[in-house]
Amino acid sequence: MQNPMRRNIRFTYVIASPAKRGEAIYTKLNRLLRSLCSPIWLVSAVLMVATVSVLLFEVGLLTRAQEGDATSKAEIVESGDVSSKCVIAMASIVDAEHQKLGKFMTEHFQSKKSTSELIPVAMERFRQYRKDIRSKMEGMLTPSSKVTAEAALAERPGCESFISEDFMLITNVIYSHILANAYAKKSTRLLDKYKIINAKLDKLNFTIAQMAGYFGAFSQKLPCYATKCTKG
């Protein structure tokens, strides 16, 4: 039976194994490092695209709860789909954790430290997020007086699918933060270098102007020097 909670989620991801997801993240980071060597004229354009991507994904995080709540929970329970019970519970937990994680990532990537220093901390925070979410899911799926072994087994696929999609969403948000941060700081460094070059050019222009003034004064003091020396 189709998971009712997933009908209103507008982001579509292919759920892959952890190894494949890790390989995808590794590939993205490699592309990011190669892109840092891109020509100067691409910096502004890519920075704008990356910033828009961050905003879009963060809007997705904020609106996901609203989209999920649009589905009638009473209708889901009455439908007899036991897998939806875990998804409903996890959706509330995930939405609360999104706010904490989003605040951390926004403040973290505003740091003046280099992007290479910020990435490990962000990934460690993401690993902790995954660990906490999975731990809470396992707690819900542990057989107890309220949850039978059969019900827990039936609920697991829906819950696993739900949190896997959530992890992919967060991965893209972090990647967008990294991309925007890297290009912003690279652009800032380039602007600083241009300011230094412009200052040196101003100094050079002043020196040339001084030299022109010296030559002008010299020519005024000896107006006929060349003419007199060449007369025979």
NORMO-V201582 format. One record per helix or strand of 3 or more residues. SS is the DSSP state (alpha for helix, beta for strand). FROM is the first residue (numbers start at 1). TO is the last residue. If there is no record, write none. Layout:
((SS	FROM	TO) (SS	FROM	TO))
//
This chain:
((alpha	4	6) (alpha	18	35) (alpha	40	69) (alpha	73	78) (alpha	83	108) (alpha	115	140) (alpha	149	221) (alpha	225	230))
//
